[in-house]
Amino acid sequence: MPINQTEIFTKSIVNSIYVITPDMGFRSISFVLISGAGTFKGNLNVAADASVALSLVVNNAVTLSSDGSNVVGQVTIDTSATGTVHLVCKQ
């Protein structure tokens, strides 16, 4: 019987903006600010409330995941000022 495997994507985001989109097929993403400053922002608007960028804190990980076979929606990670973020994603 074959064993199913989960593919993992890793990336270091340094002084740049990285956008995760649904077409990447990630079911779970985790990221941690290693140094400097950074923010993350979702893409969902609820009624008249738009998503806003939230500040990351060094060494405090953030994990976002979807239910069932759904994928994570758009998330923007911004370290363009001075930051380094390590990103791990699962499909």
C-alpha positions in Angstrom: 0.0 0.0 0.0 1.5 3.4 -1.0 2.1 6.0 1.6 0.7 9.4 0.9 3.1 12.3 1.3 2.6 16.0 2.0 4.8 18.4 0.0 6.4 21.2 2.0 7.5 24.6 0.6 10.1 26.7 2.5 11.2 30.3 1.8 13.2 33.1 3.4 11.6 36.5 2.8 14.2 39.2 3.2 13.4 42.9 2.7 10.6 42.2 0.2 6.9 41.5 -0.2 5.7 38.0 -0.8 2.1 37.2 -1.8 0.6 33.8 -1.2 -2.4 33.2 -3.5 -5.0 30.4 -3.5 -3.7 29.0 -6.8 -0.5 27.9 -4.9 -2.7 25.3 -3.2 -1.4 25.7 0.3 -3.6 24.2 3.0 -1.4 25.4 5.9 1.2 28.2 6.2 3.4 29.2 9.1 5.8 32.1 9.3 8.0 33.7 11.8 9.8 37.0 11.9 13.5 36.3 12.5 14.7 39.8 12.7 13.7 43.4 11.8 10.1 44.4 11.1 7.3 42.8 9.2 3.6 42.6 8.7 1.0 40.3 7.3 -2.4 41.0 5.8 -5.3 38.9 4.6 -7.4 39.7 1.6 -10.9 39.2 3.0 -13.3 42.1 3.4 -16.3 41.6 5.7 -19.1 44.0 5.0 -17.5 47.4 5.2 -14.4 46.2 7.1 -11.3 45.7 5.1 -8.4 43.6 6.3 -5.5 45.5 7.8 -1.9 44.7 8.1 -0.9 43.2 11.5 2.6 43.6 12.9 4.8 40.5 13.3 6.8 40.0 16.5 10.3 38.5 16.4 10.3 34.8 17.3 6.4 34.6 17.5 5.1 32.2 14.8 1.8 32.7 13.0 0.0 29.7 11.5 -2.9 29.9 9.1 -4.7 26.8 7.9 -7.8 25.8 5.9 -10.5 23.2 6.6 -10.8 19.9 4.7 -9.7 20.2 1.1 -9.9 24.0 1.0 -6.8 26.1 0.5 -5.6 29.3 2.3 -6.8 32.5 0.6 -4.5 35.4 -0.3 -2.0 36.5 2.4 0.6 39.2 1.9 3.8 39.1 4.0 5.7 42.4 4.0 9.3 42.7 5.2 10.2 45.4 2.8 11.5 47.8 5.5 14.1 45.7 7.3 12.8 42.2 8.0 13.5 38.6 7.5 10.7 36.0 7.7 11.0 32.2 7.4 8.0 30.7 5.7 6.8 27.0 5.7 3.8 25.9 3.7 2.0 22.6 3.3 -0.1 21.5 0.3 
